[in-house]
């Protein structure tokens, strides 16, 4: 009996399977769902992906995602520009912003150091961070990388580059177990971590 295989469907499912946390079964389920949509709705979905991909880019100051030259956080005059909170990715900015306790500037690394996985310092946004420290505006850099081996190593590496500039480097006091991800922490835990940060 010939194998039942629709190439366009298989291709669609393969694209869904490329998404983080999506296995083959879920990818197939999503592909079937997309095929069940009216053509107009499917087109809107496809257009939204293409539109976001075209319009969203890195903020030229902090490397956060934005559809303008400068993100809304960097453009906010009420932010404390003397403190930069360094995070691994955009989701961490969102998590910290939910606390409504930390009205500072951010810097998004878009990754962490991991020599085992071939991620070296020039592959994340460290040089962009150092460029922001050239004037006397910044007095403190808060390392808010995850409490993992790679997160700690990244924090220590950046700390060694920043301290000689005469800028205080602190680390969030985590109420998380080692190996926990910042983005999944609740607001109370994050608020306590912000208030209990310490110097490295």
BELKA-V213042 format. One record per pair of residues at least 12 apart in sequence whose C-alpha atoms are under 6 Angstrom apart, sorted by the first residue. I is the first residue (numbers start at 1). J is the second residue. D is the distance in whole Angstrom. If there is no record, write none. Layout:
i:I j:J d:D
i:I j:J d:D
//
This chain:
i:13 j:27 d:5
i:13 j:28 d:5
i:13 j:31 d:5
i:55 j:67 d:5
i:59 j:71 d:5
i:62 j:107 d:5
i:63 j:108 d:5
i:64 j:108 d:6
i:79 j:103 d:5
i:79 j:104 d:5
i:80 j:104 d:5
i:81 j:105 d:6
i:82 j:137 d:5
i:82 j:138 d:4
i:82 j:139 d:5
i:83 j:104 d:6
i:83 j:138 d:6
i:83 j:140 d:5
i:83 j:141 d:6
i:84 j:105 d:5
i:84 j:106 d:5
i:84 j:141 d:5
i:85 j:106 d:5
i:85 j:141 d:6
i:85 j:142 d:5
i:86 j:106 d:6
i:86 j:107 d:5
i:86 j:142 d:6
i:86 j:143 d:5
i:86 j:144 d:6
i:87 j:108 d:5
i:87 j:144 d:5
i:87 j:145 d:5
i:88 j:108 d:6
i:88 j:109 d:5
i:88 j:110 d:5
i:88 j:111 d:5
i:88 j:145 d:6
i:89 j:108 d:5
i:89 j:110 d:5
i:92 j:183 d:5
i:95 j:183 d:6
i:99 j:187 d:5
i:109 j:124 d:5
i:109 j:125 d:5
i:110 j:124 d:6
i:111 j:124 d:6
i:112 j:154 d:6
i:113 j:150 d:6
i:113 j:154 d:5
i:114 j:150 d:6
i:139 j:167 d:5
i:140 j:167 d:6
i:140 j:168 d:5
i:140 j:169 d:6
i:141 j:169 d:5
i:142 j:169 d:6
i:142 j:170 d:5
i:142 j:171 d:6
i:143 j:155 d:6
i:143 j:171 d:5
i:144 j:172 d:6
i:146 j:181 d:6
i:146 j:182 d:6
i:147 j:178 d:5
i:147 j:179 d:6
i:148 j:178 d:6
i:148 j:179 d:5
i:169 j:199 d:6
i:169 j:200 d:6
i:170 j:198 d:5
i:170 j:199 d:4
i:170 j:200 d:5
i:171 j:197 d:5
i:171 j:198 d:5
i:172 j:193 d:5
i:172 j:194 d:6
i:172 j:197 d:4
i:173 j:193 d:4
i:173 j:196 d:5
i:173 j:197 d:5
i:174 j:193 d:5
i:175 j:189 d:6
//
